[in-house]
Amino acid sequence: MIDWRGAALGAWRGARGGPTVTYGLIAACCLLFLVSPVSGLNPVHGTGEQLLAAQGTYFRRWGVVPAELMSGEPRALLTPLTALFVHGSWLHLLGNMLFLYVFGAMTEERMGAFGFALFYLGTGYLALLGYAAAHAHSEQTLVGASGAISGVLGAFLFLFPRARVTSLFPFLFFLPLRFPAWIVLIFWFVLQWLAARAAGAGPGVAYLAHVVGFSVGFLYAWGRYRGGDRVKAQTAATEGESQP
């Protein structure tokens, strides 16, 4: 006979002691995406042209418009926070949540729930602000949690440089290979930096926000934990594997 009550209680206790902020952020992003006009699943937003109009309004209201943010408009000053919970497509959402799931848990464990929450929001805000400052006259809307998640990657690089993660590289025929985190994350950062140099302010991926977020996250971890609170052992990530 299965003790369902005991199993449920054990799961609840495990959730309480686990990376609650990481899981909460994932849940919030997924829930908001499902009810938004972007998912296409909420009949309230209609179909066809009506749905497209609703999506445009949604992005404009909750996303970052660099020209508005840099003008100092009070409402726009909050959009770098709201934009962290808005995603432009299913692929955009799932990619960001995968990276947050893989790298967020261990980073939260090291920083603590409250510290990690402030770090995530603060890094995300600065990442989007940095992009807006570099494209101060752009009217293109910027959304997504990737700036904040890039900050998590930067902190993870300093805190757990030798933790091994599994990665899939297209040019190696998507073979799953395990590497120390410092190799994977530095490789990822270089790709973002090169892409940021080639990218403009038009539609597409805001690589510069990734570069800013990663740099801020790494520098914060370096400044906060360089006194010795850093894991150098070749431990494996406890919450999954990465696929940059």
C-alpha angles and dihedrals in degrees: 000000000000118000097223092174092053092045092050091047091050092050091048092051090047091052090050091053095041133082094297095169093051092049091043092053091049091049093048094049093047094046094048091048093051094053094041124093089248095073092055089218100102110085091200089079095055127218140277116008092356090058092047090051091050091051092051091050091047094053093045093050100045103022131080118265104191095209091053094043094050091048088066095239106171095228092048092055089071096049096086086066098043092044089063089071097045123087131187101217145356091265091049091052097044094046093052094044092050092056092045091049093050101043104021100069098059092040091052091048090056096044099036125240098278095042092047092050092053091044092051095049094041095048092046091050093050092046093055092041090053092052091047092050090053091049099033095158098045119120093192114118118239121205138162143077095256094105091057092041089051086057089054089052091051092051091045090054091058097038100042107020094155100042106122120234131182115238136185115216117194094211089057092054091261092290110169106241129175119226136165111270092245091063095047096044097044089049089050092048093051090052091051092048093050091047091048091055091053098040127089133203095273130101116309139067116341096226092169090062088055091051093048094045093048092048093048092047094050094046092048092051091046092051095042103040107024090105090082107286091121132116114231099165119107095252124159122242108263100212106051141292134293129242106189 
